[in-house]
Amino acid sequence: MSRGESSIKTVRSHLAKGEWEQAIAKCQQEISLDPNAVEFYLYLAKAYALKGNITSAISSYQKTLGTTVEQSEVYGELGLLWSKQKNFEQAVWHYQQALALRPDWAELQYNLAVVLHQMNDWNGAIIAYNQAIEIKPDYGAAYFNLGVLYDQKGELEIAIASYEQVIVVQPNFVRAYSNLGSTYA
């Protein structure tokens, strides 16, 4: 096992144990020895994110852009981090970059839809929720949020149909029953 592989194993072990500081220190040590060791920036970003240091996580992920690292994953993680920072424009842009590279990623379509919904871009959110459902037809959360959105728009028949579809694909989704009852009321 090479030094790099051994160090990655050590970092993974620290992350698995919730030892964020140790993972961060090991990544920083490896990066100081080889600034081109991009895989350590990924682990560093993950450790910072898990520790709650979103700004440092974003900075670490950004250092992997344009490298051999899977770019759709990096853009997806950056979208998630920007949305946690409530910087929705940045989140949307990064999600769109990830989806341009990997358009069949249902969860990312869903995340994009959630951010667009929070920005009150209801038409954009509807498109993204529907794209997530097209990729993953049993995506209960996407149907549910679509129902919520149509409920907010006052389009109750479509909201009801969305909640009913949640129940078809996920019969134990309790909030769907609750929202369906409230929408009928």
Secondary structure by P-SEA (a helix, b strand, c coil): ccaaaaaaaaaaaaaaacaaaaaaaaaaaaaaacccaaaaaaaaaaaaaaacaaaaaaaaaaaacccccaaaaaaaaaaaaaaaacaaaaaaaaaaaaaaaccccaaaaaaaaaaaaaacaaaaaaaaaaaaaaacccaaaaaaaaaaaaaaacaaaaaaaaaaaaaaacccaaaaaaaaaaaac
